[in-house]
């Protein structure tokens, strides 16, 4: 997600708190939120993919996904 899109999302959040949004702005905010959340999930997943736990024997073990 680009910095400009994050700035626009912040502008819409501020406008929503102060004066309210039009239907078009509500739709735009919803789409930007979806994109932002997807980017955050991808970032977190990439971070966790590079995370290891060290057991009591000192061996590294890669984190496993819950469904694995």
C-alpha positions in Angstrom: 0.0 0.0 0.0 1.4 3.4 -1.0 2.0 6.3 1.4 -0.6 8.3 -0.6 -3.3 5.8 -0.1 -2.6 5.7 3.7 -2.7 9.5 3.7 -6.1 9.4 1.9 -7.4 6.8 4.4 -6.4 9.1 7.2 -8.0 12.1 5.5 -11.3 10.2 5.2 -11.1 9.0 8.8 -10.6 12.6 10.0 -13.5 13.9 7.8 -15.8 11.1 9.0 -15.1 12.3 12.6 -15.6 15.9 11.9 -18.3 16.4 9.2 -19.3 13.1 7.8 -18.7 11.3 4.5 -20.7 11.0 1.3 -21.7 7.6 -0.1 -18.8 7.7 -2.5 -16.3 8.5 0.2 -17.7 5.7 2.4 -17.2 3.2 -0.5 -13.6 4.6 -1.1 -12.8 4.3 2.6 -14.1 0.7 2.7 -11.9 -0.3 -0.3 -8.9 1.4 1.2 -9.5 -0.3 4.5 -9.6 -3.7 2.8 -6.4 -3.0 1.0 -4.7 -1.7 4.2 -5.7 -4.8 6.2 -4.5 -7.2 3.4 -1.2 -5.4 3.3 -0.9 -5.6 7.1 -1.7 -9.4 7.1 0.8 -10.0 4.4 3.5 -8.2 6.3 2.7 -10.0 9.6 2.7 -13.4 7.8 6.1 -12.6 6.2 7.5 -11.6 9.6 6.2 -14.8 11.2 7.6 -16.9 8.4 11.0 -15.8 9.5 10.4 -16.4 13.2 11.9 -19.4 15.0 11.4 -20.8 18.5 14.4 -22.1 20.4 13.5 -25.2 22.4 15.1 -26.3 25.7 17.8 -28.2 23.8 18.8 -25.0 22.0 17.5 -26.1 18.7 15.7 -23.7 16.4 12.2 -24.7 15.3 10.3 -22.8 12.6 6.8 -21.6 13.6 4.1 -23.7 12.1 0.8 -22.5 10.9 -2.2 -23.5 13.0 -3.7 -25.8 10.4 -0.4 -27.6 9.8 
